[in-house]
């Protein structure tokens, strides 16, 4: 069953992911210490630590933001959204691997795990209808 409501759900997942990564990027710009320390548990050492966090995380978050909104714009080209949803799904699966290796992280990381894994799996299961059909 691939109804118009499921199409709407996949689109909502793409938008939610784009907005989430935009929020992460904005947090880094507004307060890097909070973004790195509170959200991720990192201690940034000096200029090099700050530069590297911004380069890797801000760059990736902005890239994912742009990618998810492009996936929405080119919705019927399923591969665009599929690649991005697969990246997020793999992040969730890597969190499971990290739990097996290092133990259970703080609660907010578990919430990330659930959100990443479920939204990506659902988004990947919903296939865009060809040529803009709504079912």
Buried (B, 14 or more C-beta within 10 A) or exposed (E): EBEEEBBEBBBEBBBBBBEBBBEBBBBBEEEBEEBBEEBBEBEBEEEEBBEEBBEEBBEBBBEBBEBBBBBBEEBEEBEBBBEBBEBBBEBBBEBEEBBEEEEEBEEEBEEBBEBBBEBBEBBBEBEBBEEEEEE
